[in-house]
């Protein structure tokens, strides 16, 4: 049994970002928008600001009313002194959050959650701008964070298709996390069973296939189990359903595994948040080099 | 009491489209994608194909597997012989449907449901292309259908702000129907109480404001009540909650009013579907003139 602290893994990436910012000879400026006055959310926002600052970025945390966020994003899109935009979701908790996410100029979308970047991933297009081989595309920050964590705990092999022969179950098929993650991991060789409340799909070689697999079958077969269901109604994954040799990762704000899972499985990653922030920094640097650096 | 048949209203618009196609001297070609083999859905798709054909459009109804729809859309985007794309939703019934909707090239998006067009509406930008005053923007087809129905039944005045002093309640704040509709009607002068499962907003002059209004207060005050909640769990609007002088419109596939509402209110519009199709034709013609016509 091994419980992974994502903050410990993140520290290496934060250090790498600090060095990369130093090398840039400039300090990329991020505007972070928070549209709540909920104290824990504000505390979290201040903590991320501190992390960006520690790594040498500028970080302007802006508290706005939710109905003013749309205009605030459009303004930051136009502001040449802002190089990256981060939004603390949820804001409206409905479809309007997707609208806001897609309002961010792709050149400043450090979370890489907008359609511009997810489309590139689904199309296996590795270039930020069509035909320009000097600028690399971004990957969405949370899926990237999960892949990097698995890599750090040696669940990724070193060959060309490092997840070859691995089976993965993912509970979440959102456009921002679950689907991109299924595409990325299946592209790396895994067979991915992807569940949402409407049923399963199976991903192989970055392609989806219809599937009749049940939760029970998928969990029994899987080497890696990843959960991201922000609901107390989700039936928590328990030790009777999975192998003690499995690696379990929860990225939901809600516990999706039973509490005693950590004592049972090979490796348990209870959260990924700190690595998500680290991947946003990495994306910020890539966007800065791609689009904002004086050449 | 007056029950409105949207098909009867639509026939006038279908006739106008037929004339407009004749005047074009060309037959705009629409690809309609259906990703189900459910017989009623297929029957509905065939009926819309027939309507487009009757009005002089080409209409190629294509049955595809849901997992092939993404590629099929991308192909139609690139196909110069296709001028408009129509998708029969729901496909996945989740966030992926929004992804698909936004995959349609805006120049072929006859439903005008993609972010390109809703953003223009929210920004009150009336031009299809920035700076080009010869090409007008599109409006999303279902909100437009509802506004046109209200206009036809004389609920729209003829002055500059035709809904001045009207109060409207809308149950639905989706990005494709409820929010654009609230913006459009408030832009026409109405005070709009917009509800979704997360609570109300009030729209005035095309701007949203936070609101504490309850369902009961909103319904009691409203001249026009519009429902679009595709769930049997929604508490149906009943005659005790509303004025007998009100106009009620349901655009949900599920009945959102109690059955006896039609005998009680001034006007009841039980569905808007036929007008939505008519508005798609109108949009097809506008897109053809804007982007596909040989000049």
HADDOCK unambig.tbl for C-alpha pairs under 7 A between the chains (distance, minus, plus):
assign (segid A and resid 67 and name CA) (segid B and resid 208 and name CA) 6.85 0.50 0.50
assign (segid A and resid 95 and name CA) (segid B and resid 174 and name CA) 6.36 0.50 0.50
assign (segid A and resid 95 and name CA) (segid B and resid 175 and name CA) 6.36 0.50 0.50
assign (segid A and resid 96 and name CA) (segid B and resid 175 and name CA) 6.45 0.50 0.50
assign (segid A and resid 174 and name CA) (segid B and resid 95 and name CA) 6.37 0.50 0.50
assign (segid A and resid 175 and name CA) (segid B and resid 95 and name CA) 6.35 0.50 0.50
assign (segid A and resid 175 and name CA) (segid B and resid 96 and name CA) 6.46 0.50 0.50
assign (segid A and resid 208 and name CA) (segid B and resid 67 and name CA) 6.85 0.50 0.50
